[in-house]
Amino acid sequence: MTDFDDTLDLRLERVIAASPETLWRCWTDPELLKQWFCPRPWKVSHVELDLRPGGIFLTAMEGPEGERPEPEAGCVLAVEPARLFAFTDSLGPDYRPRASGFMTAVISFTPEGTGTRYVARVLHATAKDRQAHLDMGFEQGWGTALDQLVELATGLE
Amino acid sequence: MTDFDDTLDLRLERVIAASPETLWRCWTDPELLKQWFCPRPWKVSHVELDLRPGGIFLTAMEGPEGERPEPEAGCVLAVEPARLFAFTDSLGPDYRPRASGFMTAVISFTPEGTGTRYVARVLHATAKDRQAHLDMGFEQGWGTALDQLVELATGLE
């Protein structure tokens, strides 16, 4: 659905030994999402997810020393069960613009063999935003979370 | 679908003597959209509209002296034929964030008597953005365009 642009976007891709349906549940069931979405020792303390285009997507994080950064309420954009999930922080619930929008995430799940080709694309407005996301530790942060997702999803099968 | 917030948002509402289907066509058929969307003597010189969530929404304007401000490519968010249409300039095509996002427009069409209750809600991130939109001439601009829409839609019936 989305043209990937190497100069603007970031991508994580992996073939996972779990079904698209299981990976979908891990992304969209708040109790499962909490178990993998944040690289440990940080954790997700609270999730609000209204699984419809225009619905809220909010994950509150908590650090090992009790840090609690102010969570931001993003917006669900696309909901195609076991196929595609997209959300953005450029809009809030019900599509209201947000002043501090930064990225759109597009997650696709494609059956491959007995597992799933998992592709997470993270779209930015500018090359500067892409670089800022890299500097914030995108590869390690999203990579570690993906390891946690794989562990959870394969354990559920 | 959207909670209206008087401190952040702007609204135009009118009962129009045309069907929801006709008003829908006027919004979503590029050839019809060009005929009313821009207050005369300005005109719409070019439309790109991919009528699906994530599709492009672009209207290029041309002034009476040949002015051609750079058009911005926004993103379609909701497509419910003859009921609801929404788009934003906070995202570009395929949901990519845009650096200069400003508003989301949510247009609803509800049958009323032999016509339609037409509500255009324009959502902003901040009260400052709402005021800027007022200062840019929202009431006159959107109001004049709505008069042109009414003229076109009632003529089509």
HADDOCK unambig.tbl for C-alpha pairs under 7 A between the chains (distance, minus, plus):
assign (segid A and resid 1 and name CA) (segid B and resid 94 and name CA) 6.90 0.50 0.50
assign (segid A and resid 2 and name CA) (segid B and resid 94 and name CA) 5.34 0.50 0.50
assign (segid A and resid 90 and name CA) (segid B and resid 90 and name CA) 6.37 0.50 0.50
assign (segid A and resid 90 and name CA) (segid B and resid 97 and name CA) 6.15 0.50 0.50
assign (segid A and resid 94 and name CA) (segid B and resid 1 and name CA) 6.98 0.50 0.50
assign (segid A and resid 94 and name CA) (segid B and resid 2 and name CA) 5.37 0.50 0.50
assign (segid A and resid 95 and name CA) (segid B and resid 104 and name CA) 6.66 0.50 0.50
assign (segid A and resid 96 and name CA) (segid B and resid 104 and name CA) 6.20 0.50 0.50
assign (segid A and resid 96 and name CA) (segid B and resid 123 and name CA) 5.65 0.50 0.50
assign (segid A and resid 96 and name CA) (segid B and resid 124 and name CA) 6.27 0.50 0.50
assign (segid A and resid 96 and name CA) (segid B and resid 125 and name CA) 6.39 0.50 0.50
assign (segid A and resid 97 and name CA) (segid B and resid 90 and name CA) 6.16 0.50 0.50
assign (segid A and resid 97 and name CA) (segid B and resid 102 and name CA) 6.64 0.50 0.50
assign (segid A and resid 97 and name CA) (segid B and resid 103 and name CA) 5.93 0.50 0.50
assign (segid A and resid 97 and name CA) (segid B and resid 104 and name CA) 6.41 0.50 0.50
assign (segid A and resid 97 and name CA) (segid B and resid 123 and name CA) 6.97 0.50 0.50
assign (segid A and resid 97 and name CA) (segid B and resid 124 and name CA) 5.67 0.50 0.50
assign (segid A and resid 97 and name CA) (segid B and resid 125 and name CA) 4.83 0.50 0.50
assign (segid A and resid 98 and name CA) (segid B and resid 125 and name CA) 4.94 0.50 0.50
assign (segid A and resid 99 and name CA) (segid B and resid 125 and name CA) 5.74 0.50 0.50
assign (segid A and resid 102 and name CA) (segid B and resid 97 and name CA) 6.64 0.50 0.50
assign (segid A and resid 103 and name CA) (segid B and resid 97 and name CA) 5.95 0.50 0.50
assign (segid A and resid 104 and name CA) (segid B and resid 95 and name CA) 6.67 0.50 0.50
assign (segid A and resid 104 and name CA) (segid B and resid 96 and name CA) 6.19 0.50 0.50
assign (segid A and resid 104 and name CA) (segid B and resid 97 and name CA) 6.41 0.50 0.50
assign (segid A and resid 123 and name CA) (segid B and resid 96 and name CA) 5.65 0.50 0.50
assign (segid A and resid 123 and name CA) (segid B and resid 97 and name CA) 6.98 0.50 0.50
assign (segid A and resid 124 and name CA) (segid B and resid 96 and name CA) 6.28 0.50 0.50
assign (segid A and resid 124 and name CA) (segid B and resid 97 and name CA) 5.68 0.50 0.50
assign (segid A and resid 125 and name CA) (segid B and resid 96 and name CA) 6.40 0.50 0.50
assign (segid A and resid 125 and name CA) (segid B and resid 97 and name CA) 4.84 0.50 0.50
assign (segid A and resid 125 and name CA) (segid B and resid 98 and name CA) 4.95 0.50 0.50
assign (segid A and resid 125 and name CA) (segid B and resid 99 and name CA) 5.72 0.50 0.50
